[in-house]
Amino acid sequence: MMAQTTVEPGAGGSGGTPSGAAAGYRPFATLPLRAEFRRQASRRRTQLALGFMVLLPLIILIAFQFGSGDDDNGRGEFGSLVEFATSGGLNFTLFTLFVSASFLLVVVVALFCGDTVASEASWGSLRYLLAVPVPRARLLAVKLLVALAYSALALLLLAGTALLLGTVRYGWGPLRSTVAAQLEPGEGLLRLLAVLGYLAVVLLVVAGLAVLLSVSTDAALGAVGGAVLLWILSSILDQITALGVLRAFLPTHYSTAWLGLLSTPIQTDDVVRGAISAISYATLFWGLAFWRFTRKDVVS
């Protein structure tokens, strides 16, 4: 009688495992963060976006130098920020953030986050990444973390460059605004850091929208543009007073609540509401993005 041979799971020349994976395969060791950081750093859009964050304060500084000096800039609810911008580095930084927060920073965050998966799909490299194999949830998580890191770097570069140039040109003085008494430089710097933190939290909504659209389309431009357009639409709806209390549920309703961080005394009620709203929306969008991507039929 022929003897029967029992093969233990994972035995044999293929070096497999009970799950069918190769021996030594660790799903959470695939696509390291440092590798994705290097990949994104080498891309032209990353270099241009970060470069423009450094260039913008210089453009504003030159514009002030060659400005006509008229008083038209003083009109509007926040217009007097222009008048204070040349009174010190902190004020110049505050003005730079003010003119950038409503659109430029939205575009930059949408660019970094909306280009995460859609660009890989448009290049035809997404299926090869998944075939390495990189688990889908890990692939999206790594790309999201790197995109958020570059978004934060862009915000810091903008503020840091503005603070450096403004201090060199206008000196180190108190922080002034229309909603607060004059703040000493030390306290003014802390208030400015708080504003940066709040802006970063608010922009998480844009990041969530962009990532959700990125896993839903193979067109990176569509994901980026869609996130920006939805943000603009929310801003427009927020101006319609006929919507009443419904406006409080719009993701952009508390986008300017950072002004409360400059007031005397400091006002944090809307800041807290805005942070809760932003984190809730971002969590919802990211959850939908992971749900969609882990179930998506990737063909490109």
Order of alpha helices (4+ residues) and beta strands (2+ residues): alpha-alpha-alpha-alpha-alpha-alpha-alpha-alpha-beta-beta-alpha-alpha-alpha-alpha
